[in-house]
Amino acid sequence: MALHRFHLGEPTLAMARRQLLAIAQELHTRGWVANHDGNVTLRLPGEHLLATPTAMSKRALTENDLIVLDARDRVLQGGRRPFSEIKLHRAIYAVRPDVRAVVHTHAPNATALAVAGVAIEPKMLAEAVVSLGAEIPLLPYRFPQSAEQIAQLQEAARIHDALTLGNHGVLAWGDDLEQAYLRAELLEHLAAIQLRAMQIGRVTTLPAPDLVRLLDARKKAGLGPEARSKG
Ligand SMILES: [Zn+2]
C-alpha cells in the first residue's frame, strides 16, 4: 500500500479516515442528508483528496468505503467512485489554499430557506457574526456543477466560509474537518431559528454599531478574508 505516494504518514491518514467517517455518518444521524445525498472531503498533500464515495448512504459507510483521489480525481485507493459534486469541492479548494476540508449537506431548514429564496441571516445573533461574518450568501440556482455555478461559487468562496445553494443545500469549509462540520451545523441551526422567528413575526437584527464591533472581534479571532490577507 503506497501511502507515501501522497506524502502523508499512515498514522495521520488513518486518523483522518476515522474523523472523516465519523463526520459523514453524523450528517445522516443529524438528518441533514437522505438517500445518497451529502459529501465530505479532506485535502491531502499534492491536491489529493480523502472523500466519501458516490452512491452510498452516509449511514452505511465504513472506513473501507472512503476513497483517495489524485489531483485529477482518479481513484488511488478504495473500490468506490467519486461523487459528481466533487467539482464544487475542487472549486473551493482552487481559490482557498487555506481550506483543508469541505462539507456538503441538504439539511432541511437551510435547504428550505434556499428553496424559498431566503438567505440565512447571521446578523440575528452576535456569535454567528463572529463565526461567519455579516453575510451568508444564497447563490441563485444554477444547473448542478455547471460552469456558471462553479464561477459563482468561487467568487463567494474567496470571501465567505459557508453558504447555501439555491434549490439545493449547504456548503461549508474550513481549516479542518471539525471546523467545516461546525460551520455546516451552525448554518442549519441558524436556519431553524430564522424559520421559527419568521413564523412568529419578523427576523430582527443587531444594531449597526454592534455589528462593527463584532466584525472587529471576528478579525481579531483570525477569521474572515481580512485576517487571512494578513497571513
Ligand atoms: Zn447536493
Residues whose N, C-alpha, C, O or C-beta is under 5 A from the ligand:
A	BS01	ZN	G169
